[in-house]
Amino acid sequence: MVYKVIYGTPDVESEATEKDVKFTLVKGENLAKIDKLATFFETEELTSTVHEGKPLLVLKRKHRINGFFYGFGDKVGPLDRKGRRYVFWNTDNFTHHPSADPLYKSIPFYVFASEDARHWYGCFTDYPGWMEIDLDPEGSRELIFKVLGNGFAQYIITGRNVKEIVRQYVNLTGQNIAFPVWAFGYQQSRWSYSTEDEVLDVARNFRERGIPCDVIYLDIDYMDDYKVFTWNPKGFKNYKQTIEELHHDGFKVVAILDPGVKVEEGYSVFEEGKNRYFLKDAKKPDQDFEGAVWPGRVRFPDFREPEVRKWWANHVRNYMEDGIDGFWNDMNEIAIFATEYDLQEAQENLEKLRLEDGIKVAGTLGAIGEIGRRGHGDDIQHLDGTPHWKVKNVYGYNMQRAVAEMLKNDGRRPFLISRSAYAGIQKFGGVWTGDNHSWWEHILQEIVRLNSLSLCGIFYSGCDIGGFGGDVNAELLVRFMQFGVFTPMFRNHSAIGTRRQEPWQFGPEVEELLKKTIKLRYELLPYIYTQYMLGVLTNIPLMRPMFYDFNSPEALRIEDQYMFGDSLLVAPVFRSNTVKRLVWFPKPARHLTIGAILRKGWNIVDTPIEHPVAFQLIDSAVPTVQAPNYVDMGKIDRVTWKVFLRNKAIGYLYEDDGTSLDYLKGIYNLKKVVVTRDRIEIQTIHSGYPSIEREWLFDIITKKGKQTTVRVVVRHDSNITVPVEW
């Protein structure tokens, strides 16, 4: 059930919610009188004041029961957000320490669970400008929502468990658009592969060394003087031929896009956009707003306008005609190094400083250093006259929307990831978590952040595996990569000036370990793609916290392990020199690569660096293949099912063309496998996609270690029952 409450008088829309969603409109003061909500809420109070000349609404809501708060996307901190205060104001913030806030995204949705895991609800506060949410400060059971604006909407979602709440939230904000199947292969990136020769050398190394890889990324140096929609005439003078070579070797190419358009006479993108498509200067509304980013002086498109989105998408289409397969949208919070006003202010303040000013010197210099995080909400005006501070948080959302709308019209799946986001971004693509570091702590932090994004409806997400900033070492890279196998987007990315992170950079022993790790990802591709696509169709995330599948008080307190699909439990190593770690098993499980069998409950498990810490739960069937060099599901002629059996093991296999939106028309296959001690049933749940005949091999092992193998030939429309012989 979804309840909508309107506070104040909203005068801007995020456009995050779907138009055809049914909800019950209620008044805030009546929430505690509604049977399904009376369990949670006592009283609430809305006050209005003025902050720096702007209206500020403050909603205080008294909670009736204690519990846990999860969500808010990739905010840092623990999985349980209770006791934390978060600001939602999209900001380029590269210091991801445990208290860093705000960050790149604003997804003001949380899920509440009572301490006994019996009572659940979700809350989405829909407002695209500045917001602060304080959850249970000082243990007072009070929730405080502050919104800088005239009004906002809240959606309260009730359900029996987290699954029901997340499903309804995704229905409210939009279903995930499916990524192409190659998006689940390994992806290699760096800031920067600065020439086409370097790009081709990286690609050759993967193929010659037999390390699977699907995607090579181009960071900002592929552009001419960092100008968007251009090619560097020196480093990439033969870019079309380079892309053709990469495609021939099975690679896809993903290019970075920044929204800033360089101010340069004669540069076609600038000439088309000036005084027409760009954001305006709030102090001089007849002039385009200007700031400094990578190319120097730039202007920014107003992606809230449909005409601007079409213009931008047409330029992206030209890139795609050059052969680019996907895009990562960066710097779209909007990130601005400084404006003319910022520089003038900084110069004036510096001229006034004297050493005798003492601590004031540090304060002034510190303030200058923070210029890039100002947000510039007061400095920018949109083409329709809306001040930027009211809608800042949907800038990146609408940038991604521009290309997604074009691709949808073409019937193509997007490969679009964005650093900045707002609720509902999953309709237009996925996200990554931005500039993390090569720190052990960031493995745990990314476990929390990616699972929190899943709870907020974003099913394709990833982090910079290995860490973006700082120098990685061999052990940390291996553990980061082992974690990355079990994330939706498996991308290694690092920053300029840091130690390189390609799998062969740390000698032959580490290379062999990383090769084995990447191959495991490719062996699991049928399982991963199946679980992902089932999630797209039914609003279930691929990566999710333990309490998503196991509704128990114990699971509510676990943040350092998670489920990857319905059959695999993952417990990454996130500390150096770890030889054992504690893992909670909701049911017996088998180590995915070692084969050790673990009992239900808490276990201390060995964590040798040669093996990722991942387990197959009992009574599950996981489809696998022999690892290819790159994803091409159409060429797979054998599927091996790993079956861990006690009574009845169940598994699924999904198949489609992997590139189009035809799955929305029912053009796909879905098979269900049921394995018992005496037979195997292969059931066709849906048959809409013609595929080749394949051999299915069932490797069955019981909890007591008894093993057998069964071979079956399967067509796309088969319904088969075969005996199991021991």
Order of alpha helices (4+ residues) and beta strands (2+ residues): beta-beta-alpha-beta-beta-beta-beta-beta-beta-beta-beta-beta-beta-alpha-beta-alpha-beta-alpha-beta-beta-alpha-beta-beta-beta-beta-alpha-beta-alpha-alpha-beta-alpha-beta-beta-beta-alpha-beta-alpha-beta-alpha-alpha-beta-alpha-alpha-beta-beta-beta-beta-beta-beta-beta-beta-beta-beta-beta-beta-beta-beta-beta
